[in-house]
Amino acid sequence: MESMIDAACHVGFPRAMAQKLVIQTIKGSVIFAEQALKENQELTTLRHNVCRCAPIYMLTYHVKYLN
């Protein structure tokens, strides 16, 4: 988690916000993983479903907040 927070700070997030975002990200990841296991999905499937959308989310964030 410390590396994730440091990386967020490196790209310009204030440390307090970076800490909150990292904690929320990890909480969300756990919720997704628990739900996938309840539905008898492989965690690999979950990773593929989440990662294929990541570039879209990153681009949206960049356009909305960094321009």
ZIJOMO-V144418 format. One record per run of one state. SS is the DSSP state (~ for helix, > for strand, _ for the rest). FROM is the first residue (numbers start at 1). TO is the last residue. If there is no record, write none. Layout:
BEGIN
ss:SS from:FROM to:TO
ss:SS from:FROM to:TO
END
This chain:
BEGIN
ss:_ from:1 to:1
ss:~ from:2 to:10
ss:_ from:11 to:14
ss:~ from:15 to:38
ss:_ from:39 to:42
ss:~ from:43 to:66
ss:_ from:67 to:67
END
